[in-house]
Structure formats: structure tokens, C-alpha cells
Amino acid sequence: MSHDTRLKPDLRHVLHGVIPPIALPFDAQGALVRHALRPQLDLIVKAGANGVVAGGSTGEGHTLSDAEFLDAMNDAYEATDGRIPFLAGLIVNSTIQAIRRTRALEGMKLTALQVTPVHYLFKPDDKATIEHFRTIWEETGVPIIIYNVIPWNYLSVDLMLRIMDEVPGVIGMKQSSGDLKSLSDLLLNHKAPNVVLSGIDALLYPGFALGMHGAISALTSAVPGPVVKLQGMVREGRHDEARALHFHLNRLWNTLPHEILPGCVKYIQHLQGLPLYHPRAPMVPPDEGLKARIAQVLKTVLAA
């Protein structure tokens, strides 16, 4: 395989700040509700977000067939309407599947791909992992953010730094472990123009305070306005206020069971005026008791 000699794209002026993952709309039978994303995108844009990701974990991208993936990306791209940068999420198990899904999006102005390592039983070694991301870049030409979230195939800090150094198209990564040291080490050792993003909802304030470039996480989708506000407070040096808001967000995060997180995000969006959609079975929506607890904590977040 020939190695790409193109210069690494510099998207630091684009991939920063709050970049919510879109929660895809499903009906009670699990079917994708077509052309229903405009109200959610309006909420995200109005909140001051800096971009969106479609097809990530919060959007249940792992459940989509190839045809559903294309429908969902078309709907999300149409609803975004060029107002903010658009990233396509790939949760796939092979290099060829990642390439085929990206090529299916020809004609869209993609800022980047958000790509997980493969997640089924067979874990590739470091060399194969590097070649996986290199081949996706060489075959598609779309910049890549590594979405480091797969427990079975969690990439070390050293490997992520190596991939960003060796593959011109890998422009950054999203660290999604609850490990502040890994985020700190990435910020310490990454090289420009790479970007370091976080998916760690419980560490939004310390992450912004350390200088992470942005966040893509469940709370950025559920309550984009407060997270945008939090980042602004940190940028302006209003750390006492930022910490106070952080703890309100932390309390909300602690209320949301991880096993049904997408359904909880959709319910929080519903409490802010959006239609209520379902998670895909076997994931269940929050029950009435959990809904009441979420509503109570959400009030403090939105009032902060």
C-alpha cells in the first residue's frame, strides 16, 4: 500500500468547542423517523454549538444498517443546512465497511469522520490498527477523528499519538475514558495541528480548564446551551461559576443510567420542547420514576 504524502489538514479553527452528537429519532417499533431532525438541529445551533456528529453512540449509530445509515446521514445533513460543521460517525468492524459508508456520502461537505476502532472479538495489533485508519484516509480523502471508546479495543495514549503522527488524515481524537490523566497526556504530547476532544461528561470543566479543544458527549446533545455556557466561563476565567455549573451538570450525568443513555438524552431534549422519540430495542426508555428524577435535576441545570 502506498503511503499518503498529503499534508495533514489543519482544522483547529473548525473542530473546537461544543460538538453535540445527534440523537436519531426512532419510533416505538424501532423504525427511523425520516425528516424529523430539524427541531433538534435548531436547538443545537441556537445554543451556540460549533458542529454536530451524526451516527455516533448517542445516535445509536451502531444499530444502523447500511441503508439506514445513508438515510440518517442525509436527514441530519439536510437539517444541519450548512449552519455548522458536519461530522459523520462510523461505528464499523472492517476497513472496507468504513470506506463503503463514506463513499455513500459523496456530495456531502463532510468536515471529518468520527471513526471507532473495530469492536468485535478480534482485536488487531498496533500495525494493523494504523493501517486501518491509513487506508480509510487514503481511499476517501476525508479527515478522521479517532473515537476512542471501545472497551475491548481501547487505544493507548502512545498508540493514538503514533497514529496521529504517521497518518496525515488522522487529525485528532476523541478521548472517551473517564481518565483525566489520559486526556492530560494527550494534551501534553500531541502536535499541532492535531486536535484533542473529549467525550467525558463528568470531566467537562477540568477538560476545558486543561485546554482540550472541544467536547463531543451525551450532555452536549442533551443540554448544549449549558455546556456552551460552561466553556465560555472557563475561557473568560470565571472558574468559580464554571465549577458550580459543572457540578450541576455532573449531578445530571449521575442521574442517567449509562445502559439507556440515548433514551435519556431524547427525554431531556423532549423536556426542552422537542418531540419525544424512542431508543432502539433492546434498549428501553426511562421509566416514570427516572423521568421524574431527570426533570428535577434538569431544572437546576437550565436555571444555573
ChimeraX attribute file (.defattr): number of C-alpha atoms within 10 A of each C-alpha:
attribute: neighborCount
match mode: 1-to-1
recipient: residues
	/A:1	7
	/A:2	7
	/A:3	12
	/A:4	17
	/A:5	10
	/A:6	11
	/A:7	9
	/A:8	19
	/A:9	15
	/A:10	15
	/A:11	16
	/A:12	16
	/A:13	9
	/A:14	12
	/A:15	27
	/A:16	19
	/A:17	22
	/A:18	29
	/A:19	27
	/A:20	28
	/A:21	27
	/A:22	29
	/A:23	29
	/A:24	28
	/A:25	24
	/A:26	19
	/A:27	13
	/A:28	12
	/A:29	10
	/A:30	14
	/A:31	13
	/A:32	20
	/A:33	15
	/A:34	15
	/A:35	14
	/A:36	17
	/A:37	22
	/A:38	17
	/A:39	13
	/A:40	25
	/A:41	24
	/A:42	13
	/A:43	19
	/A:44	27
	/A:45	19
	/A:46	11
	/A:47	17
	/A:48	17
	/A:49	23
	/A:50	21
	/A:51	24
	/A:52	26
	/A:53	28
	/A:54	28
	/A:55	27
	/A:56	26
	/A:57	22
	/A:58	28
	/A:59	26
	/A:60	21
	/A:61	22
	/A:62	15
	/A:63	14
	/A:64	16
	/A:65	10
	/A:66	13
	/A:67	10
	/A:68	15
	/A:69	23
	/A:70	17
	/A:71	17
	/A:72	24
	/A:73	22
	/A:74	17
	/A:75	20
	/A:76	27
	/A:77	25
	/A:78	15
	/A:79	18
	/A:80	21
	/A:81	13
	/A:82	11
	/A:83	12
	/A:84	18
	/A:85	20
	/A:86	25
	/A:87	26
	/A:88	26
	/A:89	29
	/A:90	25
	/A:91	23
	/A:92	18
	/A:93	15
	/A:94	13
	/A:95	17
	/A:96	14
	/A:97	15
	/A:98	23
	/A:99	17
	/A:100	14
	/A:101	18
	/A:102	22
	/A:103	15
	/A:104	14
	/A:105	16
	/A:106	10
	/A:107	7
	/A:108	15
	/A:109	13
	/A:110	16
	/A:111	20
	/A:112	23
	/A:113	25
	/A:114	23
	/A:115	25
	/A:116	24
	/A:117	26
	/A:118	20
	/A:119	18
	/A:120	12
	/A:121	9
	/A:122	10
	/A:123	14
	/A:124	14
	/A:125	9
	/A:126	15
	/A:127	10
	/A:128	11
	/A:129	18
	/A:130	19
	/A:131	17
	/A:132	18
	/A:133	24
	/A:134	23
	/A:135	21
	/A:136	24
	/A:137	20
	/A:138	20
	/A:139	15
	/A:140	15
	/A:141	15
	/A:142	19
	/A:143	24
	/A:144	27
	/A:145	26
	/A:146	26
	/A:147	27
	/A:148	23
	/A:149	19
	/A:150	16
	/A:151	11
	/A:152	13
	/A:153	19
	/A:154	20
	/A:155	19
	/A:156	12
	/A:157	18
	/A:158	12
	/A:159	15
	/A:160	22
	/A:161	19
	/A:162	14
	/A:163	24
	/A:164	25
	/A:165	18
	/A:166	16
	/A:167	23
	/A:168	22
	/A:169	29
	/A:170	28
	/A:171	27
	/A:172	30
	/A:173	24
	/A:174	24
	/A:175	26
	/A:176	23
	/A:177	18
	/A:178	14
	/A:179	11
	/A:180	17
	/A:181	11
	/A:182	16
	/A:183	23
	/A:184	16
	/A:185	13
	/A:186	21
	/A:187	19
	/A:188	11
	/A:189	11
	/A:190	18
	/A:191	15
	/A:192	12
	/A:193	15
	/A:194	24
	/A:195	24
	/A:196	26
	/A:197	31
	/A:198	26
	/A:199	23
	/A:200	21
	/A:201	24
	/A:202	19
	/A:203	18
	/A:204	27
	/A:205	24
	/A:206	16
	/A:207	24
	/A:208	22
	/A:209	16
	/A:210	15
	/A:211	17
	/A:212	20
	/A:213	20
	/A:214	23
	/A:215	31
	/A:216	27
	/A:217	27
	/A:218	25
	/A:219	27
	/A:220	25
	/A:221	30
	/A:222	28
	/A:223	22
	/A:224	24
	/A:225	21
	/A:226	21
	/A:227	29
	/A:228	19
	/A:229	17
	/A:230	25
	/A:231	23
	/A:232	15
	/A:233	20
	/A:234	21
	/A:235	14
	/A:236	10
	/A:237	12
	/A:238	13
	/A:239	16
	/A:240	11
	/A:241	13
	/A:242	25
	/A:243	17
	/A:244	14
	/A:245	23
	/A:246	25
	/A:247	16
	/A:248	20
	/A:249	28
	/A:250	18
	/A:251	17
	/A:252	22
	/A:253	19
	/A:254	12
	/A:255	16
	/A:256	19
	/A:257	13
	/A:258	11
	/A:259	10
	/A:260	17
	/A:261	22
	/A:262	29
	/A:263	26
	/A:264	27
	/A:265	26
	/A:266	28
	/A:267	23
	/A:268	21
	/A:269	21
	/A:270	15
	/A:271	17
	/A:272	14
	/A:273	12
	/A:274	16
	/A:275	15
	/A:276	15
	/A:277	23
	/A:278	24
	/A:279	28
	/A:280	22
	/A:281	11
	/A:282	8
	/A:283	13
	/A:284	15
	/A:285	22
	/A:286	22
	/A:287	9
	/A:288	9
	/A:289	8
	/A:290	15
	/A:291	17
	/A:292	12
	/A:293	13
	/A:294	22
	/A:295	14
	/A:296	12
	/A:297	16
	/A:298	23
	/A:299	13
	/A:300	14
	/A:301	20
	/A:302	14
	/A:303	9
	/A:304	14
